[in-house]
């Protein structure tokens, strides 16, 4: 079970089929892709790399990201994808912890040599051209034999509390994720195209797997990032695109479509499917997205520890406006995906009844093998085959999972539990509010108080009094923020997730 066989299969069947595009410019057919990845796999072996060794990818989105990924798997190696926004010292810590041997970079991400690597390769250099020199893949370089549970993808968590942990994702995990896409997310064919606008080091990069399974096209925008105008133009020129996006990216696409006055038919010529996840999608935001862009959204909930597989909220449910519980359902993250079981549990892992909030547990073939070189963390996260996600949620009688928050984000004020997301949902419906994030701040009387960071819409004049009246009209008094902080923007990582750790640090520093 080696993921490289997925690429070889299409290279044999349709070697001339378009595979990778840089914008609208052809970069590789399936035959080209396989021949280049096989060539690099051979050079890995000639350099002494052996199955199980790790190679780091620290680069912006680039067509050669895909070629290196499949070359590594071809040789039986594991990919270590690194967030392109990390500091050099953070990357070097990951290199050391992963015991990585080679690294692939782009100069704009790191113009300096990273310590700890045997070899660092700029993917836009003549050296890379030589490493990718194509060979007949079936002849000199057979695909390495891999067991289903061999390491394929070593993903380092964001490290918001101390050093990041290396999540060990296997060939079985990614095969499961790929096949699940067809069942629970979207049907694919050779005419489909995925666009890599969000960072390929995260979820959208993993979605290369089902799109290779289908023999679809892979499009890297020339900007290498999220530019709504560029993405809509690429979709119109290449045929409707699919992608994975965090809610903040969805919001940017919706803003562009609305500002440009695009109707649903015009949007549909640019985008087929937008899978969203990775951070909370608020009810007001998905309702607006559906209104502006039409029924082309699917939500998934997963974690790095169960990549892209947990629950799914398909477009059929997002479009079923006549259902009596429609708003509740589209505010959820959907139902369990086909290969997993879900459970809401107490601290001991005991199942809780429907409607009761507790920790979300996931079990199935998508769940990681464990944390790299960290047996203690693995034992804490996986118990009796169940992954303890750290997320708080509840299941209804129909199996729909509604997330409350990360357990670490829960605010306990005066002995009462307050879920920040509930307060955020209310504030987002207040006139003049563009974005908001809610955290807890230490308080000598209440233990914690609720603090809301609010980004006003352009030209809006927000006051604490008007926001407080709005909250009091919609939620219990004890849940309302005791303090409002107006800001121009919220701190986010390059994937669009709000960095609540920074907000909590800010309020603690203010208190000090």
Number of C-alpha atoms within 10 A of each C-alpha: 16 23 24 24 18 20 21 24 17 22 22 14 12 13 19 14 18 21 25 26 22 19 23 16 12 12 18 24 20 26 24 23 28 31 26 27 32 34 23 28 29 24 19 21 14 10 10 9 20 14 20 17 20 25 28 26 25 25 26 23 23 22 22 23 22 19 21 24 25 30 28 28 28 32 29 29 26 27 27 26 24 24 25 22 17 16 11 17 11 14 19 17 15 22 23 13 15 21 15 21 17 19 25 20 23 19 15 10 16 18 10 11 13 17 15 18 17 10 15 19 18 18 23 14 11 11 11 15 14 13 18 24 14 19 18 15 24 13 8 11 20 15 20 19 14 21 13 16 15 22 26 28 24 25 26 24 16 15 10 11 7 7 13 16 22 24 25 25 28 28 23 23 26 28 20 21 25 22 17 19 22 16 12 20 21 16 12 17 14 15 13 19 27 26 25 28 24 22 24 27 23 20 24 21 22 18 21 22 22 22 24 23 21 21 26 23 25 26 28 27 23 17 15 18 19 17 16 18 13 14 23 21 15 21 24 16 14 18 17 21 26 25 22 29 26 21 23 21 20 22 17 15 22 23 17 17 21 16 9 10 12 15 14 16 11 14 21 21 17 20 25 20 22 21 23 25 23 21 15 21 22 19 19 13 18 21 15 15 21 17 14 20 22 17 20 21 25 23 25 25 25 21 18 22 27 25 23 27 30 29 26 27 27 22 21 12 15 22 16 14 12 7 11 9 10 14 14 12 22 25 22 26 25 26 24 22 23 17 17 16 15 21 26 25 21 15 9 7 17 12 17 16 15 16 14 15 18 25 27 28 26 26 21 19 19 26 29 26 20 22 22 18 14 12 11 10 13 18 13 10 18 21 14 8 13 18 24 21 19 16 19 22 24 24 24 15 10 10 15 22 29 22 24 22 20 17 16 9 21 18 24 17 20 13 10 11 12 22 23 24 22 17 23 20 19 21 26 20 16 16 15 18 18 16 18 24 23 26 25 26 23 17 13 7 9 13 14 17 24 24 21 23 21 25 21 19 14 10 7 12 11 17 11 14 10 13 21 18 12 17 21 16 11 12 13 10 12 15 20 25 23 15 14 18 15 15 13 12 13 20 16 13 13 14 21 17 17 18 14 18 13 14 21 18 12 13 16 13 9 9 10 6
